[in-house]
Amino acid sequence: MNSKMLESLGLKNYISGPDYRLGERVPREEGRRNVYSALSDMGQNPLEIYSGVQVHGHNIEYCDGINGYDNFYGRVFPDTDGLITDKKDIALVIKFADCTPILLFDPVKKVQVAIHSGWRSTVQRISQRGIDKMVGEFGCDINDIYAYLGPSIDMANYEVDTDVYDAFKGFESRDQFFQIVGNKFILSMIDSNLSLLLESGINPNNIEISRISTFENERLSSARRDKGKFKLNFMISIIK
């Protein structure tokens, strides 16, 4: 399970299946084995592996192969939901279990951003922050940026309260990705994140969307479906 488009452009990427998981319910040594087993499945042996302590925020950290803190399978940044690098053979790892994993890649400048975007990070426009970093700090041309929206919870299974709807009041297209059901709302995380990419000027032809639902697909973990027993899927991406 991956983005075929980004793979063809030079960004190796992989989404874990049922055999490999991370999270608090996975012992550290098992989690380490799972990451390295996934890398082996990819045929990759990166120079370094990065992840973040994800907090549903908007912080994006640069990964140079040296910075960050040691963790049990590589290096980590606290309070971080996005990772960016222009280095080859650096693996970026994003964990998710209903939230949207997002990849941004410029095959010309060789810059990638890996993002974990739940509704809170989406409200904080984390994907647009990633695009702004690519353009402002790495000289990327918006027309050269490609994006992948990975598997996340589908709209039909993502019921939210009015406070979530209200949090998106700054989005002009809000009513295109919310629907009213009784006294609740249902939310399309894919379409809310897609609206940010399009608003930033990403060419629609440069966007690949997975409509696989973490809730409906039993090969993936889902926080909503599995409740207190859920583990975390993960996405790995490496510039080649």
N, C-alpha and C positions, 0 to 999 in steps of 0.2 A: 504494500500500500504506500504510494508516494505520488509526487508530482512528476509526471512524465515530461511535461513541458520544461520544468526547471532542470531536470536531469539531462535533457537534450542540450541545454544551454551551458552545462558545466557545473551545476550545483547538485552534487550527490545528496539524496535525501531519503529518509526511511521513517515510517510510522510503525511502532511496535504492535504486534499482534497479541493474542492471548497468552503466549508463552513468556513474554517479557514485560515486566511491570516495575514501577517505582512507587514511592510514597511511604507514609508512616507505617503502613501495614506490611511492608516488605522489609525484612532484615537487611542491614546494610551490605553484608557480604553477598547476599542474593541479588540485591540491586546492582552491585558492582558487576557481578557475573552477567546480569541481564544486559547492561549497557555494552559490555565487551562482546557478548554473544551477538547482539544486534550489529555491532561494527563488523564482526566477522562475517555475518550474513551479507553485509554491504561490500565485503572485500576491502575494508578500509582499516588502516592503522595510523590514526591521526597523531600529530605531534603533541596535541593537548586537547582536553575535553572541558568545555565550559557549560555551566548551568547557573540559574539564579534561584534565590529563595523567593518564590513567587508570592506576592501579597496583593494582587489585584490592583496594582498601581500603574504608573506610567514611566517608571525609570528604565532607561536603556543604557547598558554599559558596553564600552568598547573592550574587545578581547584581543590582546596582542601576543598571547602565548606565555606571558610572564606574570601579568598582573592577576588580581583576584586572590582568593584564599583557598588553601587546600581543603578538599573534601574527599569523600571515600571513593570517588571514581574520576577525579580530575580537579578542576578549580571552580570556585563559586563566588558570586557576588550577593551580598545581603540586599533585601528589599528591591528585587529586580525582576521585571516581567518581560524585558527585551534584551537581546544580545546582538551586537553588531561587530563585524570584522571585515577587513580587507586582506586577511592572511589566508594563504592556501593551507590545506591540511590541518585546520583548526576545526574541531567538531563543536557545534552548538547544540545543546539539548534543551528542549522545551517540554514540560510535563502538562498533561491536560486530562480532564475527565468530564466533558461536556462543554467547557470553554473552547474557544476557537484558536487552533494553532495557525499562525500566519508566517509565511516566508516572503521576503522581498529580496530580489536579486537583480543586480546590474551586471550582465555578462561582459560589458565593455570595460568598466572600471574594476570589475571583479570585487564587488562589495555585496555582502549579504546581511540581512537582518532577520532574526528569528524572534517571534513574538507570541506571548500567551495573553489572549484577550477574552476575559470574561466580560459580563455586562459593565462592571465598574471601570475596567480598563478601556472598554469601548467608549463609554461616556467621556473618559479622559483623553480620547483620541490617540491612543498609543500608536496605532499604525501610521497615523499622519506624522507623529513625532519621529518615527523611524524613517519615513520618507524625507522629512526635513533634514535629518542628520545626513542621509545619503547625499542629498543635493548640496546642503550647506557646508558639510565638513569633508566630503570626499569628492565633490565636483561632479556628481552623477547628473545626467540629463534625464528629466522626468520621462522622456520618450523611450529611454533605454531600460526603464525599471519594469520588471516582471513580478507578478504576485501570485501566491497560492493561498487559498483559504481551505484549510484542511477539515477533516471530519469534526463535527460538533453536534450538540443536541438539536434536533429538528424543532420547527415551530410548534407543531401539534402537541409536543410533549414538554414544552417549556412555558408553563404558566407562571406569571409573575403578578405582583401586587401593583397598585396604583403608584406607589413611590418609585418603582423602577420606570414606569412610563413617564412620570414627571421628571425623572433625572435626565431623560433624553430631550427635554424641551428645547434645547439649543440646536437640535437637528431638524432642518427644514423638511427632510423626507421621513420624519418619524412615523407618520401614519402609513407609510409603505411597508414597514417591517413590524408593526404592531397590529393586532386584531383584538377586538373586544369580545370576550366570551363570558356572558353573565355579568358578574361584578368584578371580573378579573380580566387580565390581558394575556395574550400569548405573544411571544417575541421570537423573531427569526434572527439569531445571532449572525448567521452567514450574511443576510441581507443588510443588517446594520453595519457590519464591517465592510461590506462591499460599497456601501454609500460613502464611507470615508475614503476608500481608494479612488473612487470616481471623482469625488470632490477635490482630491489632491491633483487630479489630472492624469492618473494612470490610464493608458489606452485600454479600453475594454477588451481588445483582442490580446492583451498581454496578461490577462487575469484567468487563472484556472481555478475552478470552484469544485470542491468535493461536496456532493450532496449526501454523503454517507452519514447516517445519524448514529452518534455514540449511544443513544438510548435504544434504538431499534436493532443495531448490529451487535450481536452477542460476542463478536470477536474483540470488541472494544469495551473498556470500562466506562461506566456512566455513574456519576455521583447521584443523579436523580433516581435512576433505576436500582442501583445497588445499595443505596442509602449508606448506612454506617459501615458497610463491608467493602466499599469501593477502594480500588487501587488506582494508580495513575498510568495512563498511556504516555508514551513519549515520542517525540519527533527529533531526529538527528539530521543535521545538514552540514555539508563540508564542501568548500570550494576546491575544485580540482584544476 
